[in-house]
Structures are given as C-alpha cells and as structure tokens.
Amino acid sequence: MRTGLLAVPAPDGSTLVAWKKDDVLGWQLYDAEGRPTGEPGAATSPGNGAAGVSTRKGRFVLFR
C-alpha cells in the first residue's frame, strides 16, 4: 500500500505525483494534459509520508 500520496501542480500546468512505499519515495511527472512525462523516479527514503512544493520556475522539491 502506498502512503503519503501527493500531487504538486506547477505554473506551466504540469503536475508531479509522489508517494511513499516500502521506504522508497517514488514520483511521476504529468504534463498539462494529464499524460505521463519521462520515466518514473524513485529514491530510498525511510519512514512514512512525504511533502513537496513547486517553485515559480516550475521545478519540484520533494522531502519527507
């Protein structure tokens, strides 16, 4: 089961969806039309939950 699911919108209409599962923080970027963009990403991240923000320039920052 995934925990800490979040969706972070960016000024250009894209959205980063991120989640935690089994001590891994995963993410996938979607374009303004809701289509996946690029490959999903993942990083080891012990614990539950995650948070994130987008910058004015459209970059994303994820943290837990």
C-alpha positions in Angstrom: 0.0 0.0 0.0 1.3 3.5 -0.8 1.3 6.2 1.8 2.0 9.9 1.7 0.4 10.4 -1.7 0.6 13.9 -3.0 0.1 15.9 -6.2 2.1 19.1 -6.7 0.9 21.5 -9.5 3.4 23.7 -11.4 2.8 27.1 -13.0 3.0 25.5 -16.5 0.1 23.2 -15.8 2.3 20.1 -15.2 1.8 18.0 -12.0 4.2 15.9 -10.1 2.6 12.9 -8.3 4.7 11.4 -5.5 4.2 8.6 -3.0 5.9 6.5 -0.3 6.0 2.7 -0.5 8.3 0.3 1.4 10.8 3.1 2.4 11.0 4.4 -1.1 9.9 7.8 -2.3 8.5 7.5 -5.9 7.3 10.1 -8.3 6.0 10.6 -11.8 5.6 13.9 -13.8 2.5 14.5 -15.8 2.0 17.2 -18.5 -0.8 19.7 -18.6 -3.0 17.2 -20.5 -2.5 14.5 -17.8 -0.1 12.3 -19.8 3.0 10.9 -18.0 6.2 12.6 -19.0 9.5 10.8 -18.9 10.3 7.8 -16.6 9.1 7.5 -13.0 11.7 8.3 -10.4 12.5 6.8 -7.0 14.9 7.2 -4.1 15.4 5.4 -0.8 13.6 7.3 1.9 12.9 5.6 5.3 9.7 6.3 7.2 6.2 7.3 6.2 4.8 10.4 4.4 6.2 12.9 2.0 5.7 16.5 1.1 6.6 18.7 -1.8 6.4 22.1 -3.5 6.9 23.6 -6.9 8.9 26.8 -7.5 7.9 29.8 -9.6 10.2 28.4 -12.3 8.4 25.1 -12.4 11.0 23.0 -10.5 9.8 20.5 -7.9 11.2 19.9 -4.4 10.2 16.7 -2.5 11.0 16.0 1.1 9.8 13.9 4.0 
